[in-house]
Amino acid sequence: LIPITLAGLFVTAYLQYRRGD
C-alpha cells in the first residue's frame, strides 16, 4: 500500500478517536 494512504488512514482514525473522547 502507499505510505501516504496509510498515513492518511492513521490520522483519520486518530482524529476519530480524539473526537470520540
C-alpha positions in Angstrom: 0.0 0.0 0.0 1.0 3.6 -0.4 2.6 5.1 2.7 0.7 8.3 2.2 -2.6 6.4 2.2 -1.6 4.6 5.3 -0.7 7.8 7.0 -4.0 9.4 5.9 -6.0 6.5 7.3 -4.0 6.6 10.6 -4.5 10.3 11.0 -8.2 9.9 10.3 -8.6 7.1 12.8 -6.7 9.2 15.3 -8.9 12.2 14.8 -12.0 9.9 15.1 -10.6 8.6 18.4 -9.9 12.0 19.8 -13.4 13.2 18.7 -14.9 10.2 20.4 -13.1 11.1 23.6 
